[in-house]
Amino acid sequence: AYLTVVLFVVLFIFAIIGKSLYADSYREFTDISFKNSTLLYPDNNVEVNTAPRWSFESFGSSFVLVFRVLCGEWVEPLYDCYKIADTISCVPFFIIGIRSLKELQNELFGNKEI
């Protein structure tokens, strides 16, 4: 029971860190993308007129994004962060987040021999 609380505290911490690091970049991208709809996915013919649905713009969206990474869908959020924030800091943030969240998840739900 306590490990579940620790898992949600770590999710909360990574959501706050992600919001503080990348919220301005996501907001700036949202403003720019209304003018240029091919900024995020230039190779595709898909029109993108806003930031990705789950981003680091608000706390709720950031929390859901970190939970999504915990569930194993980390490639698309990492790609979006790398393209939007235009920084290499996304890679260590996601690697540290994935590693620590997966360790907690494994401790919580992993097979334990008695």
MDAnalysis code that builds the backbone (N, CA, C; Angstrom):
import MDAnalysis as mda
import numpy as np

u = mda.Universe.empty(342, n_residues=114, atom_resindex=np.repeat(np.arange(114), 3), trajectory=True)
u.add_TopologyAttr("name", ["N", "CA", "C"] * 114)
u.add_TopologyAttr("resid", np.arange(1, 115))
u.add_TopologyAttr("resname", ["ALA", "TYR", "LEU", "THR", "VAL", "VAL", "LEU", "PHE", "VAL", "VAL", "LEU", "PHE", "ILE", "PHE", "ALA", "ILE", "ILE", "GLY", "LYS", "SER", "LEU", "TYR", "ALA", "ASP", "SER", "TYR", "ARG", "GLU", "PHE", "THR", "ASP", "ILE", "SER", "PHE", "LYS", "ASN", "SER", "THR", "LEU", "LEU", "TYR", "PRO", "ASP", "ASN", "ASN", "VAL", "GLU", "VAL", "ASN", "THR", "ALA", "PRO", "ARG", "TRP", "SER", "PHE", "GLU", "SER", "PHE", "GLY", "SER", "SER", "PHE", "VAL", "LEU", "VAL", "PHE", "ARG", "VAL", "LEU", "CYS", "GLY", "GLU", "TRP", "VAL", "GLU", "PRO", "LEU", "TYR", "ASP", "CYS", "TYR", "LYS", "ILE", "ALA", "ASP", "THR", "ILE", "SER", "CYS", "VAL", "PRO", "PHE", "PHE", "ILE", "ILE", "GLY", "ILE", "ARG", "SER", "LEU", "LYS", "GLU", "LEU", "GLN", "ASN", "GLU", "LEU", "PHE", "GLY", "ASN", "LYS", "GLU", "ILE"])
u.atoms.positions = np.array([
    [0.834, -1.195, 0.000],
    [0.000, 0.000, 0.000],
    [0.879, 1.260, 0.000],
    [1.945, 1.232, 0.781],
    [2.807, 2.414, 0.845],
    [3.602, 2.606, -0.442],
    [3.923, 1.511, -1.096],
    [4.667, 1.604, -2.346],
    [3.820, 2.248, -3.444],
    [2.507, 2.034, -3.396],
    [1.608, 2.699, -4.340],
    [1.629, 4.200, -4.126],
    [1.660, 4.628, -2.890],
    [1.746, 6.058, -2.585],
    [3.074, 6.619, -3.090],
    [4.146, 5.876, -2.893],
    [5.460, 6.310, -3.376],
    [5.452, 6.422, -4.902],
    [4.803, 5.465, -5.582],
    [4.704, 5.511, -7.036],
    [3.995, 6.786, -7.496],
    [2.881, 7.133, -6.853],
    [2.168, 8.353, -7.237],
    [2.938, 9.615, -6.862],
    [3.714, 9.573, -5.802],
    [4.554, 10.727, -5.454],
    [5.642, 10.922, -6.512],
    [6.238, 9.842, -6.972],
    [7.260, 9.941, -8.022],
    [6.632, 10.413, -9.327],
    [5.431, 9.928, -9.655],
    [4.707, 10.440, -10.823],
    [4.474, 11.945, -10.694],
    [4.063, 12.373, -9.522],
    [3.822, 13.788, -9.247],
    [5.106, 14.600, -9.434],
    [6.206, 14.094, -8.906],
    [7.487, 14.809, -9.004],
    [7.922, 14.951, -10.458],
    [7.840, 13.864, -11.228],
    [8.241, 13.952, -12.633],
    [7.298, 14.849, -13.430],
    [6.019, 14.877, -13.079],
    [5.086, 15.779, -13.760],
    [5.448, 17.234, -13.480],
    [5.800, 17.547, -12.248],
    [6.186, 18.921, -11.889],
    [7.505, 19.300, -12.569],
    [8.474, 18.393, -12.574],
    [9.760, 18.684, -13.219],
    [9.565, 18.897, -14.722],
    [8.784, 18.036, -15.355],
    [8.528, 18.187, -16.789],
    [7.812, 19.482, -17.103],
    [6.849, 19.841, -16.272],
    [6.121, 21.097, -16.489],
    [7.052, 22.291, -16.325],
    [7.895, 22.250, -15.331],
    [8.790, 23.393, -15.108],
    [9.860, 23.503, -16.192],
    [10.287, 22.374, -16.763],
    [11.320, 22.419, -17.794],
    [10.787, 22.755, -19.180],
    [9.605, 22.239, -19.527],
    [9.171, 22.278, -20.923],
    [7.870, 23.029, -21.183],
    [7.207, 23.565, -20.186],
    [5.907, 24.223, -20.405],
    [6.020, 25.422, -21.339],
    [7.050, 26.226, -21.182],
    [7.200, 27.400, -22.052],
    [7.413, 27.002, -23.506],
    [8.183, 25.960, -23.734],
    [8.416, 25.496, -25.106],
    [7.127, 24.992, -25.744],
    [6.322, 24.250, -24.976],
    [5.064, 23.743, -25.513],
    [4.092, 24.888, -25.788],
    [4.044, 25.881, -24.907],
    [3.157, 27.038, -25.147],
    [3.604, 27.826, -26.368],
    [4.898, 28.024, -26.493],
    [5.436, 28.735, -27.657],
    [5.144, 27.959, -28.936],
    [5.288, 26.635, -28.884],
    [4.983, 25.817, -30.057],
    [3.506, 25.925, -30.426],
    [2.624, 25.930, -29.430],
    [1.198, 26.052, -29.703],
    [0.897, 27.364, -30.405],
    [1.532, 28.440, -29.986],
    [1.318, 29.737, -30.629],
    [1.845, 29.745, -32.056],
    [3.017, 29.165, -32.270],
    [3.626, 29.154, -33.599],
    [2.872, 28.202, -34.536],
    [2.398, 27.071, -34.004],
    [1.816, 26.048, -34.864],
    [0.498, 26.479, -35.485],
    [-0.144, 27.504, -34.932],
    [-1.343, 28.014, -35.588],
    [-0.978, 28.677, -36.914],
    [0.249, 29.179, -37.002],
    [0.698, 29.832, -38.231],
    [1.296, 28.843, -39.221],
    [1.974, 27.815, -38.704],
    [2.639, 26.852, -39.568],
    [2.250, 25.455, -39.119],
    [1.355, 24.798, -39.825],
    [0.793, 23.531, -39.360],
    [1.694, 22.334, -39.622],
    [2.830, 22.493, -40.283],
    [3.705, 21.347, -40.548],
    [4.970, 21.398, -39.706],
    [4.959, 22.127, -38.618],
    [6.165, 22.289, -37.810],
    [6.547, 21.010, -37.067],
    [5.568, 20.292, -36.524],
    [5.884, 19.119, -35.706],
    [6.197, 17.887, -36.553],
    [5.385, 17.606, -37.546],
    [5.573, 16.426, -38.382],
    [5.761, 16.863, -39.834],
    [6.937, 17.328, -40.201],
    [7.122, 17.846, -41.561],
    [7.071, 16.765, -42.635],
    [7.340, 15.504, -42.272],
    [7.361, 14.432, -43.263],
    [5.960, 13.963, -43.636],
    [5.010, 14.129, -42.732],
    [3.655, 13.640, -42.965],
    [2.801, 14.725, -43.600],
    [1.711, 14.313, -44.165],
    [0.756, 15.259, -44.721],
    [-0.341, 15.588, -43.714],
    [-0.131, 15.234, -42.460],
    [-1.114, 15.481, -41.421],
    [-0.988, 16.922, -40.961],
    [-2.104, 17.598, -40.885],
    [-2.067, 18.976, -40.400],
    [-2.118, 18.974, -38.881],
    [-1.176, 19.618, -38.286],
    [-1.106, 19.724, -36.835],
    [-1.255, 21.197, -36.499],
    [-2.314, 21.531, -35.807],
    [-2.524, 22.942, -35.514],
    [-2.447, 23.265, -34.027],
    [-2.162, 22.294, -33.218],
    [-1.954, 22.540, -31.791],
    [-0.835, 21.636, -31.298],
    [-0.439, 21.861, -30.077],
    [0.545, 20.975, -29.448],
    [-0.088, 19.602, -29.246],
    [0.708, 18.571, -29.010],
    [0.142, 17.241, -28.772],
    [-0.848, 17.275, -27.609],
    [-1.803, 16.373, -27.643],
    [-2.862, 16.377, -26.640],
    [-2.305, 16.290, -25.218],
    [-1.366, 15.385, -24.981],
    [-0.756, 15.259, -23.663],
    [0.622, 15.896, -23.743],
    [0.761, 17.017, -23.083],
    [2.008, 17.767, -23.138],
    [2.371, 18.219, -21.729],
    [3.389, 19.024, -21.641],
    [3.815, 19.555, -20.345],
    [3.288, 20.964, -20.108],
    [2.199, 21.348, -20.781],
    [1.663, 22.704, -20.626],
    [0.991, 22.926, -19.277],
    [0.214, 21.965, -18.809],
    [-0.475, 22.101, -17.525],
    [-0.125, 20.903, -16.648],
    [-0.451, 21.005, -15.372],
    [-0.109, 19.912, -14.472],
    [-0.880, 18.645, -14.810],
    [-2.166, 18.765, -15.079],
    [-2.976, 17.583, -15.382],
    [-2.488, 16.860, -16.619],
    [-2.225, 17.621, -17.653],
    [-1.720, 17.032, -18.892],
    [-0.335, 16.419, -18.681],
    [0.480, 17.083, -17.892],
    [1.817, 16.583, -17.586],
    [1.749, 15.278, -16.794],
    [0.836, 15.203, -15.833],
    [0.676, 13.996, -15.029],
    [0.233, 12.825, -15.894],
    [-0.714, 13.080, -16.799],
    [-1.181, 12.018, -17.689],
    [-0.064, 11.583, -18.637],
    [0.738, 12.526, -19.082],
    [1.857, 12.190, -19.963],
    [2.874, 11.306, -19.247],
    [3.192, 11.625, -18.011],
    [4.144, 10.809, -17.245],
    [3.545, 9.430, -16.965],
    [2.245, 9.368, -16.691],
    [1.592, 8.071, -16.501],
    [1.612, 7.270, -17.796],
    [1.445, 7.936, -18.919],
    [1.513, 7.279, -20.226],
    [2.910, 6.685, -20.459],
    [3.935, 7.421, -20.050],
    [5.306, 6.913, -20.155],
    [5.471, 5.691, -19.250],
    [4.886, 5.724, -18.062],
    [4.940, 4.586, -17.153],
    [4.298, 3.349, -17.778],
    [3.242, 3.543, -18.545],
    [2.534, 2.420, -19.183],
    [3.271, 1.879, -20.397],
    [4.340, 2.530, -20.824],
    [5.145, 1.997, -21.908],
    [5.090, 2.787, -23.199],
    [4.283, 3.812, -23.285],
    [4.195, 4.625, -24.499],
    [5.106, 5.843, -24.350],
    [6.393, 5.640, -24.555],
    [7.338, 6.725, -24.327],
    [7.941, 7.265, -25.609],
    [7.821, 6.556, -26.719],
    [8.492, 6.966, -27.953],
    [7.889, 8.253, -28.514],
    [6.572, 8.293, -28.660],
    [5.919, 9.488, -29.215],
    [6.092, 10.717, -28.313],
    [5.889, 10.608, -26.986],
    [6.124, 11.789, -26.149],
    [7.572, 12.275, -26.178],
    [8.525, 11.336, -26.245],
    [9.923, 11.737, -26.328],
    [10.199, 12.453, -27.644],
    [9.671, 11.930, -28.734],
    [9.852, 12.565, -30.044],
    [9.227, 13.958, -30.049],
    [8.015, 14.082, -29.503],
    [7.353, 15.388, -29.443],
    [8.154, 16.371, -28.591],
    [8.630, 15.917, -27.447],
    [9.413, 16.786, -26.564],
    [10.694, 17.222, -27.248],
    [11.355, 16.290, -27.919],
    [12.614, 16.611, -28.588],
    [12.396, 17.619, -29.707],
    [11.314, 17.465, -30.458],
    [11.038, 18.391, -31.562],
    [10.535, 19.744, -31.057],
    [9.718, 19.740, -30.030],
    [9.122, 20.993, -29.553],
    [10.103, 21.778, -28.701],
    [10.751, 21.119, -27.736],
    [11.650, 21.833, -26.835],
    [12.987, 22.127, -27.498],
    [13.302, 21.406, -28.574],
    [14.529, 21.616, -29.324],
    [15.755, 21.571, -28.409],
    [15.788, 20.574, -27.580],
    [16.880, 20.441, -26.630],
    [17.189, 18.965, -26.402],
    [18.391, 18.686, -26.030],
    [18.809, 17.316, -25.748],
    [18.425, 16.903, -24.326],
    [17.941, 17.829, -23.510],
    [17.592, 17.491, -22.127],
    [16.381, 16.578, -22.029],
    [15.618, 16.434, -23.093],
    [14.464, 15.529, -23.069],
    [14.903, 14.078, -22.904],
    [16.004, 13.715, -23.543],
    [16.449, 12.321, -23.524],
    [16.817, 11.869, -22.106],
    [17.689, 12.586, -21.377],
    [17.971, 12.132, -20.001],
    [16.752, 12.187, -19.090],
    [15.887, 13.192, -19.283],
    [14.674, 13.288, -18.464],
    [13.813, 12.045, -18.651],
    [13.605, 11.630, -19.896],
    [12.774, 10.464, -20.155],
    [13.468, 9.179, -19.714],
    [14.771, 9.066, -19.904],
    [15.477, 7.853, -19.496],
    [15.439, 7.685, -17.977],
    [15.714, 8.752, -17.262],
    [15.661, 8.684, -15.793],
    [14.241, 8.404, -15.326],
    [13.276, 9.043, -15.961],
    [11.879, 8.816, -15.599],
    [11.438, 7.392, -15.860],
    [11.756, 6.879, -17.034],
    [11.360, 5.514, -17.375],
    [12.016, 4.517, -16.422],
    [13.304, 4.694, -16.181],
    [14.031, 3.757, -15.328],
    [13.492, 3.748, -13.892],
    [13.311, 4.920, -13.308],
    [12.850, 4.969, -11.918],
    [11.396, 4.519, -11.789],
    [10.537, 4.905, -12.737],
    [9.135, 4.488, -12.662],
    [8.985, 2.986, -12.894],
    [9.766, 2.441, -13.795],
    [9.696, 0.997, -14.040],
    [10.219, 0.197, -12.847],
    [11.241, 0.711, -12.167],
    [11.720, 0.037, -10.955],
    [10.637, 0.002, -9.881],
    [9.960, 1.125, -9.677],
    [8.875, 1.155, -8.694],
    [7.726, 0.254, -9.117],
    [7.404, 0.276, -10.397],
    [6.337, -0.576, -10.903],
    [6.697, -2.051, -10.728],
    [7.933, -2.392, -10.971],
    [8.373, -3.776, -10.804],
    [8.330, -4.199, -9.338],
    [8.711, -3.304, -8.455],
    [8.634, -3.627, -7.016],
    [7.204, -3.791, -6.562],
    [6.310, -3.001, -7.141],
    [4.913, -3.039, -6.726],
    [4.185, -4.249, -7.291],
    [4.366, -4.529, -8.580],
    [3.607, -5.581, -9.237],
    [4.437, -6.778, -9.656],
    [5.724, -6.771, -9.379],
    [6.596, -7.852, -9.810],
    [6.334, -9.137, -9.074],
    [6.844, -10.222, -9.613],
    [6.686, -11.521, -8.974],
    [7.637, -11.604, -7.782],
    [7.081, -11.919, -6.646],
    [7.882, -12.051, -5.452],
    [7.777, -13.490, -4.940],
    [8.915, -14.095, -4.742],
    [8.911, -15.464, -4.233],
    [8.778, -15.442, -2.725],
    [8.009, -16.376, -2.238],
    [7.764, -16.441, -0.786],
    [8.659, -17.504, -0.181],
])
